[in-house]
Amino acid sequence: MIGFIIAGLVIGALARLIKPGKQSLGILATLVLGLVGSVIGGTIANLLGTGDVWELNILGFIVAVIASVLLIGVAEAITSGRRKTAH
C-alpha cells in the first residue's frame, strides 16, 4: 500500500513536470491524479498482457504517466472553469 502511494506521487509529479505551464494543484491532488493514472496504466498494461494491474512494469508506468498528464489537463480545465464563473 505504501509503495502504491509512493508510485502515485512519483507518477503525479512526473506528469506535472511533463505538462507545460503552471498547475494550481496541491500535493493531495497530485497524489490522487497519480494514483488514478497508475490504476489506468496498470489496467491497460493488464489488457495488453504485459502484467497485472497492481504490478509495476515499464509499459504500465509509461501509460500511467500519460494518463496522469491527461487527468491533470482535465482537472485544470474543471478548476479554471469554476474560477471564471466565480468572478
C-alpha positions in Angstrom: 0.0 0.0 0.0 2.8 2.4 0.9 4.5 1.5 -2.4 1.3 2.3 -4.3 1.1 5.7 -2.6 4.8 6.5 -3.4 4.3 5.3 -7.0 1.2 7.6 -7.3 3.2 10.6 -6.0 6.1 9.9 -8.4 3.8 9.4 -11.4 1.8 12.5 -10.4 5.0 14.6 -10.0 6.4 13.4 -13.4 3.1 14.2 -15.0 3.2 17.7 -13.6 6.8 18.1 -14.9 5.8 16.9 -18.4 2.7 19.1 -18.6 3.6 22.6 -19.8 2.6 25.6 -17.8 2.0 26.2 -14.1 -0.6 23.9 -12.5 -2.5 25.1 -9.5 -2.8 21.7 -7.9 -1.7 20.8 -4.4 0.2 17.7 -3.3 -3.0 15.9 -2.5 -4.4 16.5 -5.9 -1.1 15.4 -7.4 -1.3 12.2 -5.4 -4.9 11.4 -6.3 -4.3 12.0 -10.0 -1.1 10.0 -9.9 -2.9 7.1 -8.2 -5.8 7.2 -10.7 -3.2 7.4 -13.5 -1.4 4.4 -12.1 -4.6 2.3 -12.0 -5.4 3.3 -15.6 -1.8 2.4 -16.6 -1.9 -0.9 -14.8 -5.3 -1.8 -16.3 -4.2 -1.0 -19.8 -0.9 -3.0 -19.3 -3.0 -5.9 -18.0 -5.3 -5.7 -21.0 -2.3 -5.9 -23.3 -1.0 -8.9 -21.4 2.2 -7.3 -20.0 1.4 -7.6 -16.3 -1.1 -7.4 -13.5 -2.9 -4.2 -12.6 -1.1 -3.8 -9.3 2.3 -4.8 -10.8 4.9 -2.2 -11.7 6.1 -2.7 -15.3 7.6 -0.2 -17.8 4.5 -0.1 -20.1 2.1 0.4 -17.3 4.4 3.1 -15.9 4.5 5.0 -19.2 0.8 4.7 -19.7 0.2 5.8 -16.1 2.3 9.0 -16.6 0.4 9.7 -19.9 -2.9 9.2 -18.2 -1.9 11.4 -15.3 -0.9 14.2 -17.7 -4.3 14.0 -19.4 -6.0 13.9 -16.0 -4.1 17.0 -14.9 -5.3 18.7 -18.0 -8.9 17.8 -17.2 -8.5 18.9 -13.6 -7.1 22.2 -14.7 -9.9 22.7 -17.1 -12.5 22.0 -14.4 -10.9 24.2 -11.8 -10.3 27.1 -14.2 -13.9 26.9 -15.3 -15.0 27.2 -11.7 -12.8 30.2 -11.2 -14.1 32.0 -14.3 -17.7 31.6 -13.2 -16.9 32.7 -9.7 -15.5 36.1 -10.8 
